[in-house]
Amino acid sequence: MLLIKSIFSACLINSALSSLNDSCSLEDAHSCKSEVKEPSPTLAPGNFRFASSYGVDISWPMHYSQVSTNYPLNDRIPEDHEGMKNQPLGNRQEIYNHFMKGCYEKYSFEECDSSERDRVEMSLRQPLSMVNYTEYGFQKIRTPEKLFKLVKDFWETNKDSAREENWGTGNSYVNHWQKRSYMVSVENANLIGGGPDLKDELWFGAEDIVRRWTGQNLRTSSLYGIRIYKEGAILATHVDRLPLVSSVIINVDQDVDEPWPLEVIGHDGRAHNVTMVPGDMVLYESHSILHGRPFAMKGRFMANIFIHFAPVEEGGRPPYVIEGSPDDLYRLARGGYKESAEAVRAISSTRAHDAAVTGNLKTLEKIAGWSKSNLLDRDENGWAPIHEATRANNVKVIEFLLYHGEDVFMRVCTGDTALELAYRFQKKEAIEYLSRIEFETKIRYKYHS
């Protein structure tokens, strides 16, 4: 059953429906918040370290540009803080100011503030606008043994090949200007065990878990590697950009002095600090759950891998965006969902072409399960997976694609059919098979005409 977030703050809705260029000031937020009732507490999952009594804008700015500075004095709230949420975590504003000071020194005020406005606006707009598929929005489990062994073996073999991540100019999501992060890419075929096959195995290993958790038929969105955070790292609380919807974090390895919690704002409106050890997996609705690590890491490193999925979509408004919601209106005002649809096709098309080259029928079967049309997509040169399979002389793949509706006579931009490409590249098995198929197809057309 789909769960659509029902507790909306009037201030947040009004802010999100506006142009979002002018966020509520902290003073406006105080008076607005005082008019909105707190969501009723709900029983949260029992597999997190602790659920705190605070919500947004306490540990890190999420809906506003500052955190609460309401420090009750002898149970008395200062008059100028009336209506502001209590701040139980100490002077978090000073920590945030120091964080931003580092960004300003690395880049500029304009670049860092632009990144922060984007983060806060998304944190306002997106959670209000998304279809939620689970009750709480997150769950911690143990990673299945086979899947964890796969990623752990790759990590142990290649962890010394980690490369520094390249964050964009002014990016304020991670304090990379002070504490660099590193990546071991699972896509890198130059690493032992890396490349498309490993990427597919990781996707397939996590997909069934996420499907059962969300109850949705899924497609893949993003998976690039194992990120290594170093001592002092902070990850600003945020929601993920679409189409990162239903996601997985696996703790691959760590050397920490104390747990470094993943803070999530659940569908209950409360902050939950989820601790992880190697082998733990956190499932989370990354499109609507605010999540981050706003407390600086104490230790040498933590290594996580992120695997992202989204419900299957066929173009137009994605099924996880609520019609008429702030994010829907925002996107429609900026050209609609063409870019999203093209991104879906590009992801699936690229994987289908790659699988055709390597002869990976397992991947092609998965893609056929998402949408058979993705098996027929062409690249910029007019090549479909059948043409790639022909050049690679993968007859079983050619047979599979024809079974699923591919046209044996379809031509690439140069005018060649698959058979003509087989002759050009001198692929004997492909020539024999495609010659027979073309002959049988022509006879069948002649008989039925």
CORFENMO-V619660 format. One record per residue. N is the residue number from 1. RES is the residue in one small letter. OMEGA is omega as a letter, one per 30 degrees, with the letter a starting at -180 (999 if undefined). Layout:
N:RES:OMEGA
N:RES:OMEGA
//
This chain:
1:m:a
2:l:l
3:l:l
4:i:a
5:k:a
6:s:a
7:i:a
8:f:l
9:s:a
10:a:a
11:c:a
12:l:l
13:i:l
14:n:l
15:s:a
16:a:l
17:l:l
18:s:a
19:s:l
20:l:l
21:n:a
22:d:l
23:s:l
24:c:l
25:s:a
26:l:l
27:e:l
28:d:a
29:a:a
30:h:a
31:s:a
32:c:a
33:k:a
34:s:a
35:e:a
36:v:a
37:k:l
38:e:l
39:p:l
40:s:l
41:p:l
42:t:l
43:l:a
44:a:l
45:p:a
46:g:a
47:n:l
48:f:a
49:r:l
50:f:l
51:a:a
52:s:a
53:s:a
54:y:l
55:g:a
56:v:l
57:d:l
58:i:l
59:s:a
60:w:l
61:p:a
62:m:l
63:h:a
64:y:a
65:s:l
66:q:l
67:v:l
68:s:l
69:t:a
70:n:l
71:y:a
72:p:l
73:l:a
74:n:l
75:d:l
76:r:l
77:i:l
78:p:a
79:e:a
80:d:l
81:h:a
82:e:a
83:g:l
84:m:l
85:k:l
86:n:l
87:q:a
88:p:a
89:l:a
90:g:a
91:n:l
92:r:l
93:q:l
94:e:l
95:i:l
96:y:l
97:n:l
98:h:l
99:f:a
100:m:l
101:k:l
102:g:l
103:c:l
104:y:a
105:e:l
106:k:a
107:y:l
108:s:l
109:f:a
110:e:a
111:e:a
112:c:l
113:d:l
114:s:l
115:s:l
116:e:l
117:r:l
118:d:a
119:r:a
120:v:l
121:e:l
122:m:a
123:s:l
124:l:a
125:r:a
126:q:a
127:p:l
128:l:a
129:s:a
130:m:l
131:v:l
132:n:a
133:y:a
134:t:a
135:e:a
136:y:l
137:g:l
138:f:l
139:q:l
140:k:l
141:i:l
142:r:l
143:t:l
144:p:a
145:e:a
146:k:a
147:l:a
148:f:l
149:k:a
150:l:a
151:v:a
152:k:l
153:d:l
154:f:l
155:w:a
156:e:a
157:t:a
158:n:a
159:k:l
160:d:l
161:s:a
162:a:l
163:r:l
164:e:l
165:e:l
166:n:l
167:w:a
168:g:l
169:t:l
170:g:a
171:n:a
172:s:a
173:y:l
174:v:l
175:n:a
176:h:l
177:w:l
178:q:a
179:k:a
180:r:l
181:s:a
182:y:a
183:m:l
184:v:a
185:s:l
186:v:l
187:e:a
188:n:a
189:a:l
190:n:l
191:l:a
192:i:l
193:g:a
194:g:l
195:g:a
196:p:a
197:d:l
198:l:a
199:k:l
200:d:a
201:e:l
202:l:l
203:w:a
204:f:a
205:g:a
206:a:a
207:e:a
208:d:l
209:i:a
210:v:l
211:r:a
212:r:a
213:w:a
214:t:a
215:g:a
216:q:l
217:n:a
218:l:l
219:r:l
220:t:l
221:s:a
222:s:l
223:l:a
224:y:l
225:g:a
226:i:l
227:r:l
228:i:l
229:y:a
230:k:a
231:e:l
232:g:a
233:a:l
234:i:l
235:l:a
236:a:a
237:t:a
238:h:l
239:v:a
240:d:l
241:r:l
242:l:g
243:p:l
244:l:a
245:v:a
246:s:a
247:s:a
248:v:l
249:i:l
250:i:l
251:n:a
252:v:a
253:d:l
254:q:l
255:d:a
256:v:l
257:d:l
258:e:a
259:p:l
260:w:a
261:p:l
262:l:l
263:e:l
264:v:l
265:i:a
266:g:l
267:h:l
268:d:l
269:g:a
270:r:l
271:a:l
272:h:a
273:n:a
274:v:l
275:t:a
276:m:l
277:v:l
278:p:a
279:g:l
280:d:l
281:m:l
282:v:l
283:l:a
284:y:l
285:e:a
286:s:l
287:h:a
288:s:l
289:i:l
290:l:a
291:h:l
292:g:l
293:r:a
294:p:l
295:f:a
296:a:a
297:m:l
298:k:a
299:g:a
300:r:a
301:f:l
302:m:a
303:a:a
304:n:l
305:i:a
306:f:a
307:i:a
308:h:l
309:f:l
310:a:l
311:p:a
312:v:l
313:e:a
314:e:a
315:g:a
316:g:a
317:r:l
318:p:a
319:p:a
320:y:l
321:v:a
322:i:a
323:e:l
324:g:a
325:s:l
326:p:a
327:d:l
328:d:l
329:l:l
330:y:a
331:r:l
332:l:l
333:a:a
334:r:l
335:g:l
336:g:a
337:y:l
338:k:a
339:e:l
340:s:a
341:a:l
342:e:l
343:a:l
344:v:a
345:r:a
346:a:a
347:i:a
348:s:a
349:s:a
350:t:a
351:r:l
352:a:l
353:h:l
354:d:a
355:a:l
356:a:l
357:v:a
358:t:a
359:g:a
360:n:a
361:l:l
362:k:l
363:t:a
364:l:l
365:e:l
366:k:a
367:i:l
368:a:l
369:g:l
370:w:a
371:s:a
372:k:a
373:s:l
374:n:l
375:l:a
376:l:a
377:d:l
378:r:l
379:d:a
380:e:l
381:n:l
382:g:a
383:w:l
384:a:l
385:p:a
386:i:l
387:h:l
388:e:l
389:a:l
390:t:l
391:r:l
392:a:l
393:n:l
394:n:a
395:v:l
396:k:l
397:v:l
398:i:l
399:e:l
400:f:a
401:l:l
402:l:l
403:y:a
404:h:l
405:g:l
406:e:l
407:d:a
408:v:a
409:f:a
410:m:a
411:r:l
412:v:a
413:c:l
414:t:l
415:g:a
416:d:l
417:t:l
418:a:l
419:l:l
420:e:l
421:l:l
422:a:l
423:y:a
424:r:a
425:f:l
426:q:l
427:k:a
428:k:a
429:e:l
430:a:l
431:i:a
432:e:a
433:y:a
434:l:l
435:s:l
436:r:a
437:i:l
438:e:a
439:f:a
440:e:a
441:t:l
442:k:l
443:i:a
444:r:l
445:y:a
446:k:a
447:y:a
448:h:a
449:s:999
//
